[in-house]
């Protein structure tokens, strides 16, 4: 596989083109990696009262249901999202993962996991007091995802 970068200062917007003979697993992995980088930097609209906030997905630690609404949590604050949790799960990049019926977390910001064999485990995040619970059902898939990320770095 060859990789070329062409600099065209006249372009209005950056463009990534993948030219291939067929959609191989390797090509699909490149496409997914590029999509995740773009998605992490893309701004999304969240709400707090009457104010709109524009945040990147990289700033979000986790999404959590709060009654009938979904909240997006950063290190210091929480914002309302106008999406259902299942809609977010379908559209978020791979570094987000559902860890309970009511929570999707950003695996890039996990600081520690306090494992509990008989109940939910607790995930702590870097640089904040916020924590989320991982149900026993999602614990092994989360550990597998973290191990996969560690091996592919």
Secondary structure by P-SEA (a helix, b strand, c coil): cbbbbbbcccccbbbbbbbcccccaaaaaaaaaaaaaaaaabbbbbbcccbbbbbcccccccccccccbbbbbcccbbbbbcccaaaaaacccccccccccccccccccccccccccccbbbbbbccccbbbbbcccaaaaaaaaaaaaaaac
